[in-house]
Amino acid sequence: MTNNPGNRYKYLDALTTAFVVILLVSNLVAQKACLIGPFAVSGAVLLFPVTYIFGDVFTEVYGFAASRRAIWLGFFGTALLYLMGTITIALPPAPGWHNQQAFATVFGFIPRILAASLAAFWTGEFANSYTMARLKLLTNGRMLWTRTIGSTIVGQAVDTTLVVFLTFAGTVSVRTLGNMIATGYLLKVGYEVLATPLTYVVIHWLKRAEGADAFDRNESFNPFSFSQD
């Protein structure tokens, strides 16, 4: 990657770091099934939707290129977490250390879930940022709520459908699969819709603080293009 956009802004690198940290923590706490009201959900539902809010902030304030950079950093950070978890579990425990099973429970990622999570994260985040950028051009920067909510509707549809399908297809009935997708999707979208006022505050503050308001009129939306010009 060239011409790191973080060099031109005061807060972009800190926000990117926070994005990656939240993503990694989400993957670690995802192992626990939690009961929230009548719903049994992964612990990741408490944090993972925040990554989409970060995606909206990156795209709205700094542009699609900054969002693309953050997504790739998050992708490789998550892959490294999975790899090191697998390697460390495989190493024999030292004499007197009796927590191997607990460690394996937290850091042991099933290959199918690993692949599903990475594919869903990468595809969903890019769908979210692409939709955000395109809607900003269509609205000429007006009606911020239409793109924060619109991008969430698209991105979470891609993410939730992929992660549930790739993880559970063939192991549960089609009806159960559909219910899991619908429940996860509605919870994530509802979460981010409720967070819209906070997203507004953060975006408007950053625009003033950074003197930035990106419009991706000449941007390449190719996720594999890393030019920042």
Secondary structure, DSSP 8 states (H G I E B T S, - for coil): --S-GGGG-SSHHHHHHHHHHHHHHHHHHTTSEEEETTEEEEGGGGTHHHHHHHHHHIIIII-HHHHHHHHHHHHHHHHHHHHHHHHHHHS---TT---HHHHHHHH---HHHHHHHHHHHHHHHHHHHHHHHHHHHHHTT--HHHHHHHHHHHHHHHHHHHHHHHHHBTTB-HHHHHHHHHHHHHHHHHHHHHTHHHHHHHHHHHHHHHT-----TT----TT-----
